[in-house]
Amino acid sequence: PEMRRIVTKVVDEEFETSLTRQLAVIEDELVKTAVADSPFVTEAARHIINAGGKRFRPLLVLLGSHFGGDVDEADLVRAALVVELTHVASLYHDDVMDDADLRRGAPSANRRWDNSIAILVGDYLFARASTTVADLGTDYVRLQAETFARLVQGQIAETRGPLDGEDPLAHYLQVVADKTGSLIATSAVFGSMVAGASQDVVDALAAFGEQIGVVFQLSDDIIDITSNVTGKTPGTDLREGVPTLPTLMLQASTDPADQPLKDLIASDLSDDARLGEALSALRAHPVIELARAEVQRHADEALAHLAPLPEGPAKSALTKVCTDLVSRSN
């Protein structure tokens, strides 16, 4: 339903109906693909899938498939499964890395079972993605493997943090590109590959997807500070000391007047009153508008990559995906 809302009022009814039907098929196949030899592994592998999710990456696979020729429906579903299985598998590992308690409103796998089980189930889902991508051919296998390598390198870079002398904001933006942008780009590219699109189209969708992935994460960073209505508790990242776009921009400030707020953010925010004080001060600070401008810059770049593509409902939907991601953080 969430993905359907993204394209509502932009596309014709037939296009919308087709997308909805395809997403329903992908959802059914996701659940089937997670079946393992034992009921326990099946249950654990379906844990995050059953908790729902935006299915943003499968949607981009579907939209990317409208920029070429005839499409084999079975291959299109396989391509969507590969990117979503890769994403879901990475979430199991992320929750272990982050020592998370919740994932999509349910207890995270590492809490429900333990870290070892969560890691191994993530590995199992990566294996299922590999089996599925093998049916699409070596070009798909190579891209999925390269994307997986970027996911891992992004996670390692995030875990280590910026090196001495490295700009923390530039480091963070590279982490976001690797951890989020890479798989979103691959999603749009997979769709275009199934459709046999020209290399120019494939390259344009790759560049668009990379920037959209960055917009996706950076808008979340702003929402962590500004919003009370997204279902995410405001200040979650702030309290845990997770670097985000607004806090990194604040850290880069050389204005002495910003030092008290920097000190407050760096302090123990476990107390609700102190967290509220930090949130209020950040919301009132010019850094939020600077962060919004940075999100808009990436969105404008994404739309520029989209500009040469042929007009139609798929391009309209991709444009709306971009503008909706920006507007949710405003």
C-alpha positions as CSV (number, residue, x, y, z in Angstrom):
1,P,0.0,0.0,0.0
2,E,2.8,2.5,0.9
3,M,4.4,2.0,-2.5
4,R,1.1,2.3,-4.3
5,R,0.7,5.7,-2.7
6,I,4.0,6.9,-4.1
7,V,2.7,6.6,-7.7
8,T,-0.9,7.6,-7.1
9,K,-2.3,10.4,-9.3
10,V,0.8,10.4,-11.4
11,V,0.2,7.3,-13.6
12,D,-2.7,5.9,-15.5
13,E,-4.9,3.4,-13.8
14,E,-3.7,0.5,-16.0
15,F,-0.1,1.2,-15.1
16,E,-1.0,1.4,-11.4
17,T,-3.0,-1.9,-11.5
18,S,-0.1,-3.6,-13.2
19,L,2.4,-2.4,-10.6
20,T,0.1,-3.5,-7.8
21,R,-0.3,-7.0,-9.3
22,Q,3.4,-7.4,-9.8
23,L,4.3,-6.3,-6.3
24,A,1.8,-8.8,-4.9
25,V,3.4,-11.6,-6.9
26,I,6.9,-10.5,-5.6
27,E,5.6,-10.5,-2.1
28,D,4.3,-14.1,-2.4
29,E,7.5,-15.3,-4.0
30,L,9.6,-13.6,-1.3
31,V,7.9,-15.7,1.4
32,K,8.3,-18.9,-0.7
33,T,12.0,-18.2,-1.4
34,A,12.7,-18.0,2.3
35,V,11.6,-21.6,2.8
36,A,14.5,-23.7,4.2
37,D,15.0,-27.4,5.0
38,S,13.9,-27.0,8.6
39,P,10.9,-25.2,10.1
40,F,13.1,-23.2,12.4
41,V,15.3,-21.7,9.7
42,T,12.2,-21.0,7.6
43,E,10.6,-19.1,10.5
44,A,13.8,-17.2,11.2
45,A,14.3,-16.3,7.5
46,R,10.8,-15.1,7.2
47,H,11.0,-13.0,10.4
48,I,11.9,-9.7,8.8
49,I,10.0,-10.4,5.6
50,N,6.8,-11.0,7.5
51,A,7.3,-7.7,9.4
52,G,6.6,-5.9,6.1
53,G,8.5,-3.1,4.6
54,K,8.3,-0.5,1.9
55,R,9.5,-2.9,-0.9
56,F,11.1,0.2,-2.3
57,R,13.8,-1.8,-4.2
58,P,11.4,-4.1,-6.0
59,L,9.3,-1.1,-7.0
60,L,12.4,0.4,-8.6
61,V,13.1,-2.9,-10.5
62,L,9.6,-2.7,-11.9
63,L,9.8,0.9,-12.9
64,G,13.3,0.4,-14.4
65,S,11.8,-2.3,-16.7
66,H,9.7,0.2,-18.6
67,F,12.7,1.8,-20.4
68,G,13.4,-1.0,-22.8
69,G,11.7,-3.6,-24.9
70,D,9.7,-6.8,-24.1
71,V,10.0,-8.1,-20.6
72,D,10.0,-11.7,-19.4
73,E,7.8,-11.5,-16.3
74,A,9.5,-14.5,-14.5
75,D,12.9,-12.8,-14.9
76,L,11.5,-9.5,-13.7
77,V,10.2,-11.2,-10.5
78,R,13.6,-12.9,-10.1
79,A,15.4,-9.6,-10.4
80,A,13.1,-8.0,-7.8
81,L,13.6,-11.0,-5.4
82,V,17.4,-10.7,-5.7
83,V,17.5,-7.1,-4.6
84,E,15.0,-7.5,-1.8
85,L,16.6,-10.7,-0.5
86,T,19.9,-9.0,-0.5
87,H,18.4,-6.0,1.4
88,V,16.6,-8.1,4.0
89,A,19.7,-10.3,4.5
90,S,21.8,-7.1,5.2
91,L,19.2,-6.0,7.8
92,Y,19.9,-9.2,9.9
93,H,23.5,-8.3,9.9
94,D,22.9,-4.6,10.5
95,D,20.8,-5.4,13.6
96,V,23.7,-7.4,15.0
97,M,26.2,-4.6,14.3
98,D,23.8,-2.1,15.9
99,D,22.7,-4.3,18.8
100,A,19.2,-3.4,17.8
101,D,16.1,-4.2,19.8
102,L,13.4,-3.7,17.1
103,R,13.1,-4.1,13.4
104,R,9.9,-2.8,11.6
105,G,8.1,-2.8,14.9
106,A,8.9,-6.4,15.9
107,P,11.7,-7.8,18.0
108,S,14.9,-7.9,15.9
109,A,16.2,-11.4,15.1
110,N,19.2,-11.0,17.3
111,R,16.8,-10.2,20.3
112,R,14.4,-13.0,19.4
113,W,17.1,-15.6,19.1
114,D,20.7,-14.4,19.3
115,N,23.5,-12.8,17.3
116,S,24.8,-16.1,15.9
117,I,21.4,-17.1,14.6
118,A,20.8,-13.6,13.1
119,I,24.1,-13.6,11.3
120,L,23.6,-17.1,9.9
121,V,20.0,-16.4,8.8
122,G,21.4,-13.3,7.0
123,D,23.9,-15.6,5.3
124,Y,21.2,-18.0,4.3
125,L,19.2,-15.2,2.7
126,F,22.3,-14.0,0.8
127,A,22.6,-17.6,-0.5
128,R,19.0,-17.6,-1.6
129,A,19.6,-14.4,-3.4
130,S,22.7,-16.0,-5.1
131,T,20.6,-19.0,-6.2
132,T,18.0,-16.7,-7.7
133,V,20.4,-14.4,-9.5
134,A,22.2,-17.4,-11.0
135,D,19.0,-18.0,-13.1
136,L,19.3,-14.5,-14.6
137,G,22.9,-14.9,-16.0
138,T,26.5,-13.9,-15.3
139,D,26.0,-10.1,-15.8
140,Y,23.4,-10.1,-13.0
141,V,25.6,-12.3,-10.8
142,R,28.5,-9.9,-11.3
143,L,26.5,-6.8,-10.5
144,Q,24.9,-8.4,-7.4
145,A,28.3,-9.5,-6.2
146,E,29.8,-6.0,-6.8
147,T,26.9,-4.4,-5.0
148,F,27.3,-6.8,-2.0
149,A,31.0,-5.9,-1.9
150,R,30.0,-2.2,-1.6
151,L,27.4,-2.9,1.1
152,V,30.1,-4.7,3.1
153,Q,32.7,-2.0,2.6
154,G,30.2,0.7,3.6
155,Q,29.4,-1.2,6.8
156,I,33.1,-1.6,7.6
157,A,33.8,2.1,6.9
158,E,30.9,3.0,9.1
159,T,32.1,0.7,11.9
160,R,35.7,2.1,11.8
161,G,34.6,5.7,11.5
162,P,36.6,8.4,9.6
163,L,40.4,8.1,9.7
164,D,42.6,10.8,11.1
165,G,42.5,13.8,8.9
166,E,39.5,12.5,6.9
167,D,36.5,14.8,6.6
168,P,33.8,13.2,8.7
169,L,31.0,14.5,6.5
170,A,32.6,13.2,3.3
171,H,33.3,9.9,5.0
172,Y,29.6,9.7,6.0
173,L,28.3,10.5,2.5
174,Q,30.5,7.7,1.1
175,V,29.2,5.3,3.7
176,V,25.6,6.2,2.7
177,A,26.4,5.8,-1.0
178,D,27.8,2.3,-0.4
179,K,25.4,1.1,2.2
180,T,22.2,2.5,0.7
181,G,22.8,4.0,-2.7
182,S,24.5,1.0,-4.3
183,L,21.6,-1.5,-3.9
184,I,18.9,1.1,-4.8
185,A,20.9,1.8,-8.0
186,T,21.3,-1.9,-8.7
187,S,17.5,-2.3,-8.3
188,A,16.7,0.2,-11.1
189,V,19.5,-1.2,-13.3
190,F,18.3,-4.8,-12.9
191,G,14.8,-3.7,-14.2
192,S,16.4,-2.1,-17.2
193,M,18.6,-5.1,-17.9
194,V,15.6,-7.4,-17.9
195,A,14.0,-5.1,-20.5
196,G,17.1,-5.1,-22.6
197,A,17.5,-1.3,-22.3
198,S,20.3,0.6,-24.0
199,Q,23.6,1.2,-22.1
200,D,22.7,5.0,-21.9
201,V,19.5,4.1,-20.2
202,V,21.1,1.6,-17.8
203,D,23.8,4.2,-16.9
204,A,21.2,6.9,-16.3
205,L,19.1,4.7,-14.0
206,A,22.3,3.6,-12.1
207,A,23.2,7.3,-11.5
208,F,19.6,8.2,-10.6
209,G,19.4,5.2,-8.2
210,E,22.6,6.1,-6.5
211,Q,21.5,9.6,-5.8
212,I,18.0,8.5,-4.7
213,G,19.6,6.1,-2.2
214,V,21.5,9.0,-0.7
215,V,18.3,11.2,-0.6
216,F,16.5,8.2,1.0
217,Q,19.0,8.1,3.9
218,L,19.7,11.8,4.4
219,S,16.0,12.6,4.5
220,D,15.7,9.9,7.3
221,D,18.5,11.8,9.1
222,I,16.5,15.0,9.2
223,I,13.3,13.2,10.2
224,D,15.1,11.7,13.2
225,I,15.4,15.3,14.5
226,T,12.3,17.1,13.1
227,S,9.4,14.7,13.0
228,N,7.0,13.2,15.5
229,V,4.7,11.4,13.0
230,T,6.8,8.9,11.1
231,G,6.6,6.0,13.6
232,K,10.2,6.5,14.4
233,T,10.9,7.9,17.9
234,P,12.5,11.3,17.4
235,G,16.2,11.5,18.5
236,T,16.8,7.8,18.3
237,D,20.1,8.4,16.3
238,L,20.9,11.4,18.3
239,R,20.6,9.6,21.6
240,E,22.7,6.7,20.4
241,G,25.4,9.0,19.1
242,V,24.9,7.8,15.5
243,P,26.4,10.4,13.0
244,T,23.8,12.0,10.8
245,L,23.8,14.7,8.2
246,P,22.6,17.6,10.5
247,T,24.9,16.6,13.4
248,L,28.0,16.3,11.1
249,M,27.2,19.6,9.5
250,L,27.0,21.1,13.0
251,Q,30.3,19.6,14.0
252,A,31.9,21.2,10.9
253,S,30.8,24.6,12.1
254,T,33.6,27.0,13.3
255,D,31.2,29.4,15.0
256,P,32.0,29.5,18.7
257,A,28.3,30.1,19.5
258,D,27.7,26.5,18.3
259,Q,30.0,25.0,20.9
260,P,27.4,24.6,23.7
261,L,25.1,22.7,21.4
262,K,28.0,20.5,20.2
263,D,28.8,19.7,23.8
264,L,25.2,18.9,24.6
265,I,24.9,16.5,21.6
266,A,28.2,14.8,22.6
267,S,26.9,14.3,26.2
268,D,24.8,11.5,27.7
269,L,21.3,12.0,26.2
270,S,19.7,9.0,28.0
271,D,17.6,11.5,30.0
272,D,14.5,12.4,28.1
273,A,14.7,16.1,29.2
274,R,18.3,16.4,27.9
275,L,17.3,14.7,24.7
276,G,14.3,17.1,24.3
277,E,16.6,20.1,24.9
278,A,19.0,18.9,22.2
279,L,16.2,18.2,19.8
280,S,14.7,21.6,20.3
281,A,18.0,23.4,19.9
282,L,18.8,21.5,16.7
283,R,15.3,22.1,15.2
284,A,15.8,25.8,15.7
285,H,19.3,25.8,14.3
286,P,20.1,26.9,10.7
287,V,21.9,23.5,10.2
288,I,18.5,21.9,9.5
289,E,17.9,24.1,6.5
290,L,21.5,23.5,5.4
291,A,20.8,19.8,5.6
292,R,17.6,20.1,3.7
293,A,19.5,22.0,1.0
294,E,22.0,19.1,0.8
295,V,19.1,16.6,0.3
296,Q,17.6,18.8,-2.4
297,R,21.0,19.0,-4.1
298,H,21.2,15.2,-4.4
299,A,17.5,15.1,-5.5
300,D,18.2,17.7,-8.2
301,E,21.2,15.6,-9.4
302,A,19.0,12.5,-9.5
303,L,16.3,14.2,-11.6
304,A,19.0,15.5,-13.9
305,H,20.0,11.9,-14.7
306,L,16.4,11.1,-15.3
307,A,15.8,14.0,-17.7
308,P,17.0,12.3,-20.9
309,L,14.8,9.2,-20.4
310,P,11.6,9.0,-22.5
311,E,8.4,10.5,-21.0
312,G,5.7,8.1,-19.7
313,P,4.2,6.8,-16.5
314,A,7.4,5.1,-15.4
315,K,9.4,8.3,-15.6
316,S,6.6,10.2,-13.9
317,A,6.6,7.6,-11.1
318,L,10.4,7.8,-10.6
319,T,10.2,11.6,-10.5
320,K,7.5,11.4,-7.9
321,V,9.5,8.9,-5.8
322,C,12.3,11.5,-5.8
323,T,10.1,14.5,-4.9
324,D,8.2,12.5,-2.2
325,L,11.5,11.5,-0.5
326,V,12.5,15.2,-0.3
327,S,9.1,16.5,0.9
328,R,8.9,14.0,3.8
329,S,11.9,15.7,5.4
330,N,10.6,19.3,4.9
